[in-house]
Amino acid sequence: MNTELDAPQVGFVGELYIACCRTFASLIVELALEATSSVKFHAIEELGRLHVWGDGFEAENGGLDKLLDTSEDLRDAVIYLLTGIAHKLERRKLDYSECQVFS
C-alpha cells in the first residue's frame, strides 16, 4: 500500500532545483519588459530545458533527492552544477536590475 509516508520528500537538491526554476522564471518576466524577442525566446527555451531535466527525475516531488542518495559523488556534482546555475541567474538578475536603475 502506497501512502504519503512512502513518497520521497523534497530535500536540499530538489529545493535548489526549484529555486533555480523560480529565479529563471522571474528573470524571464523582467526580460519581457525590455529584451528583444530572440533573447526572450532563448531564455524561455532554456527554462524549458531545465524543467524537462528536472521533470525526468521528479525533482519537485523528491525523486531527484532519492536518486542522489545512492551516490555522494553524483549528489555533489549535481549540487555544484545547480549552485552554478543559481549563481549565474542571480548575477544576471542583478545586472539586469542595475541596468533598469540607471536607465
Steps between C-alpha positions, in 0.01 A plus 500: 500500500643836396450779752627855526762372742644284220534798263849650478538838667644795314845553645778750449567416135131516411464834676808630317351388167167669585683821598686498167172462309332779695796735457517422129126562460519834682794604282293420192221720631749785540644432154151514351488871572814599310680216322481418133272219393795273416647543851161427657449198277845362588440552873160329486652212302777455760252507788304233316813285478557539874140393565534197272818396685339540841174336398695196381623450857177617667709766673199690632364184663819382670605253231830671426601503866405134535705409193801701618492331841667203329814690389676770698724587203204545266313697766798733543528546123129587463518743795807662344326541164169626642685743726688628195173546311344682798804726533496590131126569506528721808795688351310552174197616693710750697669623181160547339363681807797737505442582134138585581604735782737695277269521197 
